[in-house]
Amino acid sequence: MKRALVVTVTAAPLLLTGCGLAAGAALQASSGGSFATPERRFGTSAVALKTDEIEVGSETARAGNPMPDVGELAEVEIVVRPADPRVPLFVGIGPKAQVEDYLRGVSRDEFVSAELSPFTPVFHRVPGADTAAAPPSRQRFWVAGSAGTGTRTVKWDKTGGAWSVVVMRMDGRSGVDAHASIGLRFGFLLPGAIAALAAGTVPLAWALVARRQAKRDSR
């Protein structure tokens, strides 16, 4: 009786965790490989669309000195589809400070908040020049990016620091019109499910073998 209790206490949490992770992995797979927001159209007559800030880790974390954070478990996937497929777009993620230096004096719409039901983003217009001093693809500070015609997909393994996402035309001129969605992919779900289920099965298998051995010894 005592052995059965020990096995139950050991195996049950692992099996429950494994089942939960497996359910999450199945849901993620059925959602196209990530948990993504619905596609939404964004447009501006300015040069760039920019997030105010994406902060990962502590408030003092810097991009050059990343700190561990729970958010790092998720890979970010940003999909941007231009309204006019002939217009080359640039989508990039970079350290907030360097992105702001690059866009200083350039007109842009900065995302500041959103209403959730229905989802309605709120942008703040920062006035400035109608052309960037240099094309975004020539900048070296981007940690992830994609440029060209057609749908652009950016995948980013999050690290500690303060970051900004930017959508621009490749030539740095004003006028951005695109559909976008953002998703999170948790790569640990399936491996974690397998590991937890395997670890939970071990004590059950051991208990079964021990019980059979005890029956043989009692004969």
Secondary structure, 3 states (H helix, E strand, C coil): CHHHHHHHHHHHHHHHHHHHHHHHHHHHHHCCCCEECCCEEEEECCCEEEECCEEECCCCCECCECCCCHHHHEEEEEEEEECCCCCCEEEEEEEHHHHHHHHCCECEEEEEEEEECCEEEEEEEECCECECCCCHHHCCCCCEEEEECCCEEEEEECCCEEEEEEEEECCCECCEEEEEEEEEEECCHHHHHHHHHHHHHHHHHHHHHHHHHHHHHHC
